[in-house]
Amino acid sequence: MPDGLTTTQTAARGKGRPKVADTAAPSLVELLNLIRAADPTTRQELERKSELGRAVVADRLTMLADLGLIDESETGTATGGRAPRLVRLAARRGRILVATLDQTALGVGVADLAGNLLTEHHEEFELNAPPEMLADRLTTLLRWSLDRQSSPAGLWGISLSVPGTVPGTEGDFLTRTPPAVPAWEGFPLVEQLTRSFGAPVWMRSSVDTMTMGELHAGAGQALSSMLFVKIGRRIGAGIVSEGRLYRGAQGATGLIGALPVHLGDRTGTLDTMAGSDMVLREGRHVAESGRSAYLADHLRRGGEITALDVAQAAQMGDEACTEILTTSGRLIGQVVATLTNTLNPELIVLSGAIVQTNDIMLAAVREAVYGASHPLVTRDLRIIRSQMGSSAGLVGAARAAAELLFAPTFLKDWVMQGSPLNHPGFIAFRGSLDLAPPPPPQSPPPRKGAP
């Protein structure tokens, strides 16, 4: 100790000084997200964008490398001097489990920390089955998907895509199961998954995840504005503005199925007047009345009429079924035209089993949108059908999880520990689950086909 300083004086001098972790965390968060946004990048670019200074950037990159969050093993192209080292996110450091829960199907996959989908599997499953069966089958498939990975990377999170609207703020992992699907009321799906896998769980609506999938891996790549429309029992829209999904104040954007529409003297919501339930209802009517020869024959042979049967009959030239799909497409197009005039998107993507089956509904939506929109809005507008199918939701769930893992409000509390599993809030939540009694054992569900 220097002459003239007592122990008390030395302690007083350091009192109130911020810890290194407190001062480093904000700049680590900033640099890590700059690296994610421009993967790969260089130290020089990071110095320019962050304005932190060479010494600070070098120190923080060393810390991120020691934490295993970045990789600098590759070199870029030399431009007159020594080749620069490339800075990348260490995306293979961890894994993200993703799942899509649709009305009649279940999809699971594994992604890296950059949100790139590595594997996927789909099988039939009725969402209205008892939630215990769903949870058991979902857990089995997720564990199977994780066990297939050859990499020793640990699990960092689970991202679910569900049919209902999911409220929430960015970066917050779930501590209880939201009422996204009425049939799950009171069932602790999130709590059960967290207890089983020891990782944070996030949940987004299927429209949100499919929109993100189309934006990052489908027709929306490199676009700044896009409108995604999912057509099924419910009709919803995903909005992309300035290259990002717009979720609104409560995550409840794009609920266009609840809007009123008119057809002759009839009025109802878009869901009831144009959704797949309407297609099914009208399809049964034209089958029973004999107006559709194709569906009438199908009914006589003991077949059950579905919305897809109506779509396939229309594709084969059945006039009555063509009229049903055209009516649905025009009503949807009228609502979409209002959004088009409001948002001026570069691209409109339609998705859903009925749209994927034939071109009739797509043509009807196009006719309505182009006919009711301002010429300036439609001058360069493209209206297409999604080519991603069931993969869109998984890709979008992976991208959503990657963004939520590294959201600044969440990242700042775990970056110094090197893993979200060490986030203080998540550690506390896991502790509360360990204290809570586990759910009662359930009977194993019947298998819906081997993975």
LUMMARMI-352322 format. One record per residue (C-alpha): residue in three letters; x, y, z. Coordinates in steps of 0.001 Angstrom, whole numbers, plus 500000, padded with zeros to 6 digits. Each point is the difference from the previous one (the first is absolute). Layout:
N
[r "ALA",[X,Y,Z]]
...
This chain:
451
[r "MET",[500000,500000,500000]]
[r "PRO",[501453,503463,499120]]
[r "ASP",[501340,502056,502912]]
[r "GLY",[497456,502233,501725]]
[r "LEU",[496864,497989,498954]]
[r "THR",[498083,497990,502543]]
[r "THR",[497811,497018,499143]]
[r "THR",[496871,502061,500668]]
[r "GLN",[501185,502770,497683]]
[r "THR",[500762,497510,497240]]
[r "ALA",[496504,498488,500239]]
[r "ALA",[498453,503470,499970]]
[r "ARG",[501864,500944,496828]]
[r "GLY",[498456,497030,498147]]
[r "LYS",[496533,500433,501457]]
[r "GLY",[497380,500862,497402]]
[r "ARG",[502148,499084,497004]]
[r "PRO",[498088,497879,497462]]
[r "LYS",[501087,496422,499530]]
[r "VAL",[501660,499015,496742]]
[r "ALA",[496966,497839,499183]]
[r "ASP",[497674,502972,500438]]
[r "THR",[501989,502197,497628]]
[r "ALA",[500777,497260,497448]]
[r "ALA",[496513,498522,499623]]
[r "PRO",[498413,502862,497973]]
[r "SER",[502860,500071,497484]]
[r "LEU",[500038,496188,499782]]
[r "VAL",[496283,500050,499208]]
[r "GLU",[500484,502672,497348]]
[r "LEU",[502939,498275,498318]]
[r "LEU",[498426,496553,500051]]
[r "ASN",[496863,501277,498298]]
[r "LEU",[502065,501917,497430]]
[r "ILE",[501801,496738,499256]]
[r "ARG",[496682,498151,499670]]
[r "ALA",[498613,502649,497645]]
[r "ALA",[503000,499968,497647]]
[r "ASP",[501299,496439,500376]]
[r "PRO",[502844,499872,499062]]
[r "THR",[501585,503372,500687]]
[r "THR",[503434,501392,500882]]
[r "ARG",[501472,501780,502984]]
[r "GLN",[500337,503149,497936]]
[r "GLU",[496283,499972,499152]]
[r "LEU",[499100,499444,503638]]
[r "GLU",[502176,502951,501061]]
[r "ARG",[498312,502194,497413]]
[r "LYS",[496424,498976,500815]]
[r "SER",[500320,499892,503774]]
[r "GLU",[502247,503070,500382]]
[r "LEU",[501532,498282,503026]]
[r "GLY",[503661,500360,499065]]
[r "ARG",[502559,497391,498971]]
[r "ALA",[501188,499053,503490]]
[r "VAL",[496489,499556,501378]]
[r "VAL",[498864,497968,496981]]
[r "ALA",[503081,497768,500250]]
[r "ASP",[499429,499436,503726]]
[r "ARG",[496290,499222,499576]]
[r "LEU",[500610,497624,497101]]
[r "THR",[502520,498148,502129]]
[r "MET",[497379,499684,502723]]
[r "LEU",[497374,498757,497528]]
[r "ALA",[502473,497471,498603]]
[r "ASP",[500876,498786,503512]]
[r "LEU",[496272,499587,500668]]
[r "GLY",[499722,497916,496819]]
[r "LEU",[497510,502367,498368]]
[r "ILE",[502026,501036,496941]]
[r "ASP",[502501,498430,497617]]
[r "GLU",[502938,501723,498274]]
[r "SER",[501687,497000,498398]]
[r "GLU",[499390,501081,496382]]
[r "THR",[501651,502776,498021]]
[r "GLY",[498446,502212,497377]]
[r "THR",[501342,501293,496698]]
[r "ALA",[503026,502270,500160]]
[r "THR",[499603,503447,498405]]
[r "GLY",[503589,501168,499778]]
[r "GLY",[501209,498920,503420]]
[r "ARG",[499647,497131,502419]]
[r "ALA",[496752,498038,499656]]
[r "PRO",[497538,500951,502769]]
[r "ARG",[498664,497453,502427]]
[r "LEU",[496283,499325,499630]]
[r "VAL",[497838,500215,503102]]
[r "ARG",[497008,497662,500141]]
[r "LEU",[497399,498950,502516]]
[r "ALA",[500861,496531,501324]]
[r "ALA",[496639,498738,498756]]
[r "ARG",[500813,496327,500614]]
[r "ARG",[500748,500663,503666]]
[r "GLY",[496392,499231,500929]]
[r "ARG",[496822,498502,498600]]
[r "ILE",[496385,501186,499870]]
[r "LEU",[497101,497561,499907]]
[r "VAL",[497046,501194,497906]]
[r "ALA",[496468,498674,499579]]
[r "THR",[496861,500930,498082]]
[r "LEU",[496634,498978,501405]]
[r "ASP",[497394,500210,497246]]
[r "GLN",[496374,498879,499977]]
[r "THR",[500788,496630,498393]]
[r "ALA",[503790,499706,500059]]
[r "LEU",[503031,500169,502231]]
[r "GLY",[503443,501101,498827]]
[r "VAL",[503307,499995,501879]]
[r "GLY",[503536,501015,499133]]
[r "VAL",[503422,501066,501242]]
[r "ALA",[501638,503349,499192]]
[r "ASP",[503301,501703,500788]]
[r "LEU",[500407,503283,501872]]
[r "ALA",[499769,502005,496774]]
[r "GLY",[496511,498600,499420]]
[r "ASN",[501030,497663,497170]]
[r "LEU",[497797,496888,499886]]
[r "LEU",[502199,496874,500067]]
[r "THR",[497413,497189,500115]]
[r "GLU",[496226,499693,499777]]
[r "HIS",[497305,497361,500373]]
[r "HIS",[496236,500166,499417]]
[r "GLU",[497171,497629,500863]]
[r "GLU",[496218,500014,500307]]
[r "PHE",[498575,500862,503396]]
[r "GLU",[496636,501430,501026]]
[r "LEU",[500446,503132,502085]]
[r "ASN",[496665,499389,501716]]
[r "ALA",[501405,496820,501570]]
[r "PRO",[500368,500046,503803]]
[r "PRO",[502838,502365,500922]]
[r "GLU",[501757,497230,501933]]
[r "MET",[500320,497996,496793]]
[r "LEU",[501280,503018,498113]]
[r "ALA",[502595,500825,502674]]
[r "ASP",[501219,496406,500140]]
[r "ARG",[500324,499646,496218]]
[r "LEU",[501621,503420,499668]]
[r "THR",[502531,499212,502729]]
[r "THR",[500813,496656,498377]]
[r "LEU",[500576,501573,496578]]
[r "LEU",[502078,502882,501363]]
[r "ARG",[502233,497625,501956]]
[r "TRP",[500330,497741,496963]]
[r "SER",[500979,502992,497834]]
[r "LEU",[502616,501115,502522]]
[r "ASP",[501446,496495,500370]]
[r "ARG",[500556,499806,496233]]
[r "GLN",[502457,502905,500142]]
[r "SER",[503639,498953,499682]]
[r "SER",[501227,503280,501490]]
[r "PRO",[500462,500161,503797]]
[r "ALA",[498533,503523,500039]]
[r "GLY",[497581,500555,502857]]
[r "LEU",[496365,501038,499804]]
[r "TRP",[499459,503753,500401]]
[r "GLY",[496285,500376,499423]]
[r "ILE",[496685,498636,498701]]
[r "SER",[497802,501954,497571]]
[r "LEU",[496370,499045,499377]]
[r "SER",[497677,501117,497196]]
[r "VAL",[496285,499758,500885]]
[r "PRO",[496732,500915,498229]]
[r "GLY",[498784,502625,502490]]
[r "THR",[501171,503517,500791]]
[r "VAL",[502864,500102,502500]]
[r "PRO",[500401,503233,501979]]
[r "GLY",[503370,500913,501465]]
[r "THR",[503011,502274,499913]]
[r "GLU",[503272,499465,498186]]
[r "GLY",[502599,497876,501746]]
[r "ASP",[497861,498703,502859]]
[r "PHE",[500022,496211,500294]]
[r "LEU",[496714,498470,501111]]
[r "THR",[499389,499053,503621]]
[r "ARG",[496468,498745,499420]]
[r "THR",[497998,498737,497057]]
[r "PRO",[498016,502793,498319]]
[r "PRO",[496381,499321,498931]]
[r "ALA",[500928,499812,496321]]
[r "VAL",[497881,496896,499390]]
[r "PRO",[496734,499664,501973]]
[r "ALA",[500311,496198,500275]]
[r "TRP",[503180,500420,502071]]
[r "GLU",[498349,502147,502659]]
[r "GLY",[501784,499260,503270]]
[r "PHE",[502486,497501,498531]]
[r "PRO",[503641,500920,500874]]
[r "LEU",[501634,499272,496628]]
[r "VAL",[502723,502654,500372]]
[r "GLU",[500768,498957,503554]]
[r "GLN",[500183,496347,498999]]
[r "LEU",[502369,500678,497082]]
[r "THR",[502230,502193,502165]]
[r "ARG",[500185,497304,502663]]
[r "SER",[500695,497259,497413]]
[r "PHE",[502672,501821,497968]]
[r "GLY",[501388,502613,502399]]
[r "ALA",[499840,502790,497413]]
[r "PRO",[497902,503167,499589]]
[r "VAL",[496845,499769,497886]]
[r "TRP",[498578,502595,497634]]
[r "MET",[496724,499899,498091]]
[r "ARG",[498754,501876,496938]]
[r "SER",[496883,499844,497847]]
[r "SER",[500200,497892,496845]]
[r "VAL",[499326,503083,497864]]
[r "ASP",[502983,501756,501590]]
[r "THR",[502361,497059,499542]]
[r "MET",[498886,499261,496446]]
[r "THR",[500459,503662,499107]]
[r "MET",[503526,499945,501425]]
[r "GLY",[500741,496761,498160]]
[r "GLU",[498885,501506,496700]]
[r "LEU",[501974,503182,500718]]
[r "HIS",[503285,498287,500815]]
[r "ALA",[499931,496870,497840]]
[r "GLY",[497232,500428,497436]]
[r "ALA",[498791,502526,497457]]
[r "GLY",[500355,502897,502437]]
[r "GLN",[503786,499866,500286]]
[r "ALA",[501652,503428,499667]]
[r "LEU",[496616,501769,499958]]
[r "SER",[499162,502827,502388]]
[r "SER",[496194,499714,499815]]
[r "MET",[497791,496949,499618]]
[r "LEU",[496502,498794,500837]]
[r "PHE",[499528,496327,500857]]
[r "VAL",[496475,498559,500057]]
[r "LYS",[499242,496593,501512]]
[r "ILE",[496693,498509,498884]]
[r "GLY",[498398,497229,502027]]
[r "ARG",[497224,499746,502564]]
[r "ARG",[501336,503335,501164]]
[r "ILE",[501377,502616,497635]]
[r "GLY",[502894,502068,501282]]
[r "ALA",[502613,502363,498617]]
[r "GLY",[503648,500552,500835]]
[r "ILE",[501419,503460,499356]]
[r "VAL",[503643,500690,499133]]
[r "SER",[501109,503630,500190]]
[r "GLU",[503574,501234,499508]]
[r "GLY",[501187,496413,499794]]
[r "ARG",[498557,498964,503373]]
[r "LEU",[496844,498285,501185]]
[r "TYR",[497599,502513,501501]]
[r "ARG",[498216,498572,503072]]
[r "GLY",[498257,503026,501489]]
[r "ALA",[499556,500806,503674]]
[r "GLN",[498694,496571,501080]]
[r "GLY",[501164,497707,497203]]
[r "ALA",[496484,500031,498532]]
[r "THR",[500492,501478,496526]]
[r "GLY",[498428,498639,496842]]
[r "LEU",[496775,498565,501474]]
[r "ILE",[498198,500654,496738]]
[r "GLY",[497745,496967,500422]]
[r "ALA",[498003,501968,502568]]
[r "LEU",[499180,502798,497519]]
[r "PRO",[496408,500225,498655]]
[r "VAL",[499362,499277,496319]]
[r "HIS",[496818,500018,497914]]
[r "LEU",[498743,497629,497332]]
[r "GLY",[496623,501007,498597]]
[r "ASP",[497696,500407,502995]]
[r "ARG",[502230,497904,502254]]
[r "THR",[502506,501450,502464]]
[r "GLY",[502535,498198,502133]]
[r "THR",[503674,499855,500920]]
[r "LEU",[502567,499145,497365]]
[r "ASP",[500716,496737,501841]]
[r "THR",[496388,498826,499786]]
[r "MET",[499323,501362,496502]]
[r "ALA",[503246,498955,498258]]
[r "GLY",[502005,497590,502190]]
[r "SER",[500384,496265,499503]]
[r "ASP",[496916,499279,502123]]
[r "MET",[497932,501923,497443]]
[r "VAL",[501647,498072,497156]]
[r "LEU",[499185,496731,501764]]
[r "ARG",[496416,501038,500798]]
[r "GLU",[499249,501133,496438]]
[r "GLY",[501765,496956,498601]]
[r "ARG",[497708,497669,501916]]
[r "HIS",[496999,501996,498796]]
[r "VAL",[500900,499711,496301]]
[r "ALA",[500820,496304,500481]]
[r "GLU",[496649,499230,501659]]
[r "SER",[498049,502085,497474]]
[r "GLY",[501770,498410,497048]]
[r "ARG",[501342,503334,498682]]
[r "SER",[503509,498558,500188]]
[r "ALA",[500175,496734,498104]]
[r "TYR",[503516,499314,501320]]
[r "LEU",[499085,500450,503675]]
[r "ALA",[496629,498275,499610]]
[r "ASP",[501776,496917,498663]]
[r "HIS",[502519,500220,502839]]
[r "LEU",[497122,500144,502500]]
[r "ARG",[498195,497029,498401]]
[r "ARG",[503140,497889,500411]]
[r "GLY",[499973,500695,503712]]
[r "GLY",[502681,502649,500005]]
[r "GLU",[500063,502836,502518]]
[r "ILE",[500024,503445,498379]]
[r "THR",[502916,502243,501034]]
[r "ALA",[501082,503496,498992]]
[r "LEU",[502892,498460,498068]]
[r "ASP",[497534,497846,498027]]
[r "VAL",[498233,503195,498944]]
[r "ALA",[503312,501553,498946]]
[r "GLN",[501017,496929,498011]]
[r "ALA",[496606,499843,498299]]
[r "ALA",[500353,503645,499010]]
[r "GLN",[503433,499291,498554]]
[r "MET",[498433,497255,497875]]
[r "GLY",[497471,502465,498567]]
[r "ASP",[496961,499446,502227]]
[r "GLU",[497968,503200,499568]]
[r "ALA",[498231,499969,503352]]
[r "CYS",[503276,499538,501901]]
[r "THR",[501714,502612,497869]]
[r "GLU",[497272,502455,500986]]
[r "ILE",[500535,499232,503704]]
[r "LEU",[503744,500686,499829]]
[r "THR",[499514,503073,497840]]
[r "THR",[497538,501478,502498]]
[r "SER",[502386,499328,502871]]
[r "GLY",[502948,501485,498096]]
[r "ARG",[498124,503171,499079]]
[r "LEU",[498915,500636,503594]]
[r "ILE",[503537,499454,501240]]
[r "GLY",[501296,502215,497206]]
[r "GLN",[497707,502852,501021]]
[r "VAL",[501473,500046,503501]]
[r "VAL",[503545,499533,498732]]
[r "ALA",[499472,502916,497590]]
[r "THR",[499320,502288,502971]]
[r "LEU",[503275,498888,501593]]
[r "THR",[501778,500424,496688]]
[r "ASN",[498840,503595,499637]]
[r "THR",[501026,500660,503604]]
[r "LEU",[503401,498268,500081]]
[r "ASN",[501178,500072,496369]]
[r "PRO",[501859,496648,500172]]
[r "GLU",[502461,498787,497396]]
[r "LEU",[498667,496461,500185]]
[r "ILE",[496876,498147,501170]]
[r "VAL",[500424,496296,500783]]
[r "LEU",[496989,497702,500424]]
[r "SER",[500320,496772,501973]]
[r "GLY",[497747,497163,501114]]
[r "ALA",[499003,496565,498753]]
[r "ILE",[497150,501272,497821]]
[r "VAL",[502196,502571,498268]]
[r "GLN",[502777,497447,499482]]
[r "THR",[497596,497576,498295]]
[r "ASN",[498888,502166,497064]]
[r "ASP",[500319,503379,498268]]
[r "ILE",[496342,501028,500240]]
[r "MET",[500076,501727,503383]]
[r "LEU",[503314,501688,499153]]
[r "ALA",[498487,501377,496782]]
[r "ALA",[496906,501278,501867]]
[r "VAL",[502111,501768,502634]]
[r "ARG",[502138,501584,497301]]
[r "GLU",[496941,501221,498136]]
[r "ALA",[498516,501587,503123]]
[r "VAL",[503246,501620,501166]]
[r "TYR",[501000,501423,496624]]
[r "GLY",[496455,501193,499389]]
[r "ALA",[499571,501808,503317]]
[r "SER",[503506,501421,500574]]
[r "HIS",[501565,503257,498883]]
[r "PRO",[502001,499629,496755]]
[r "LEU",[503154,501328,501656]]
[r "VAL",[499734,497323,502707]]
[r "THR",[499574,497133,497529]]
[r "ARG",[502472,501228,497357]]
[r "ASP",[502799,497633,501117]]
[r "LEU",[498016,497843,502420]]
[r "ARG",[500331,496223,499759]]
[r "ILE",[497383,497625,501444]]
[r "ILE",[501257,496426,500193]]
[r "ARG",[499437,496698,501744]]
[r "SER",[502504,498847,502620]]
[r "GLN",[502398,497283,498888]]
[r "MET",[501241,499153,503506]]
[r "GLY",[497023,497949,501160]]
[r "SER",[500249,498587,503518]]
[r "SER",[503669,500993,500293]]
[r "ALA",[499152,503711,500297]]
[r "GLY",[498794,499718,503594]]
[r "LEU",[503078,498077,501160]]
[r "VAL",[502391,502403,498287]]
[r "GLY",[498154,502960,501482]]
[r "ALA",[499938,498468,503489]]
[r "ALA",[503766,499539,499759]]
[r "ARG",[500559,503605,498900]]
[r "ALA",[497686,501284,502736]]
[r "ALA",[501905,498058,502668]]
[r "ALA",[503348,501292,498724]]
[r "GLU",[498745,503585,500206]]
[r "LEU",[498518,499481,503465]]
[r "LEU",[503137,498332,501364]]
[r "PHE",[502076,503004,498968]]
[r "ALA",[497447,502723,500720]]
[r "PRO",[501985,502678,501914]]
[r "THR",[497669,499969,503012]]
[r "PHE",[500508,496234,500384]]
[r "LEU",[503593,499730,498778]]
[r "LYS",[501421,502543,502446]]
[r "ASP",[499152,497717,502920]]
[r "TRP",[501711,496883,498642]]
[r "VAL",[502764,501116,497644]]
[r "MET",[502674,500074,502738]]
[r "GLN",[499052,496430,500955]]
[r "GLY",[500271,498773,496415]]
[r "SER",[496622,498225,499852]]
[r "PRO",[496306,500884,500452]]
[r "LEU",[499717,497010,502331]]
[r "ASN",[501934,502120,502501]]
[r "HIS",[497611,502954,499754]]
[r "PRO",[499102,500881,503630]]
[r "GLY",[496284,500152,499251]]
[r "PHE",[500044,496619,498266]]
[r "ILE",[501993,498417,502827]]
[r "ALA",[497384,501273,502448]]
[r "PHE",[497171,498678,497820]]
[r "ARG",[501589,496559,499726]]
[r "GLY",[500435,499998,503743]]
[r "SER",[496297,500664,500492]]
[r "LEU",[499148,497122,497647]]
[r "ASP",[502252,497639,501934]]
[r "LEU",[498126,500917,503166]]
[r "ALA",[496608,499553,498357]]
[r "PRO",[498586,496470,499765]]
[r "PRO",[500489,498430,496558]]
[r "PRO",[496908,499347,497860]]
[r "PRO",[498394,496566,500510]]
[r "PRO",[501215,497246,497632]]
[r "GLN",[497910,499554,496883]]
[r "SER",[499303,496963,497879]]
[r "PRO",[502206,499918,496860]]
[r "PRO",[498140,501260,496922]]
[r "PRO",[499473,497850,496918]]
[r "ARG",[502732,500617,497452]]
[r "LYS",[499039,502028,496926]]
[r "GLY",[502597,498428,497760]]
[r "ALA",[503696,499495,500534]]
[r "PRO",[502169,503123,499740]]
